[in-house]
Amino acid sequence: MRTETNEQKLLEGLAINDRKAVETIYKQHFSMVQSLVTANSGGSDDARDIFQEAMIVLYEKVKSGTFELNCQIKTYLYSVCRRLWLKRLGQMQRMAPELSNLEETVPVEEDMEWHEQKNRDFQTMDRCLHNLGEPCRSLLEAYYLQKRSMMEIADRFGYTNADNAKNQKYKCLMRLKKLFHQYKK
């Protein structure tokens, strides 16, 4: 699957300290960590520190050559950042003396399950798009991914007007939804 290949390339780039790979990982995942930290008694500087520490952990693991990632980079980084932030909170004693409430403060399991379900849904949708066939796949990609107007789509695909293109888009979307529900079973 494309996602796994892209993530593998990012890890390979990280292992050789490729600036573009590092920047891509940062752009894709920092906001998630920032949300985690700021929602749990931290600030933007704390989030940057925690993310940087997690990137170092990931870099060292990848550099070792024996590291095998069994989840998405996002899931791994979230888990590492969560642990690092909980450790930092404990050190700073910002939390109440009862450390047993940490799980209530940072609901990681629910978040992780939600992220993993979304990842599975995206992978299923990718498979469905691949199996949808032409011209539906190109039409939906033009509208949803390339943000083309219905008039541009009508011109590109040879429909007489934007309304006909819109009707065809609707039919293609219904076919995609049907495929998606078949794959999810």
C-alpha positions, 0 to 999 in steps of 0.5 A: 500500500502507498501509505506503508511505502511512504512511511518506510521512505520517511524512516529510511530518510530519517536514518540518513538524516535527510532534512526533507524526511525530518521536515515531512514527519514534523509537518505531518505530526507535530500538531497532534503532539501540540494538541496532546501537550497543550490539552494537558497542562503544557505550552507550545514550547513544551510541545516542541521539546517533547516532539524533539525528544520523540524524534530523537528516540525514533531516529535512534531506533531507526538508526539501529537497523533492527527497528521494525515499526508495526504501526504508523509513524503517527501512532508511534510518535503519539505513544512516545510523546505521551510517555515523555509528557507524563514523565515530565508532568510527574517531574514538574509536579503539575499534576495532583499528588494522585498519579492514578488520575493520569489516565483520565487526564490523557485518554490515550487508549480511546485516542489511539483506538480512534486514530487506528480506526481512522487509519483502517478506514483511510486504507479501506477508502484507498483500496475502494478508490483503486477498485472504483475504476475510471472515470469515477476515480479521476472525477472524484479525485479532481473534485475532492483532492484537486479542488476543481470546480464542476465547470472545470470537471465538465470541460475536462470529462466532456460533460455538457454542463456543470449540472451533468458533471455534478450528477455523475459525481454523485453517482460515482460517490454512491458507488464508492460508498457502496464499495467502502461498506462492502470492504468494511464487512 
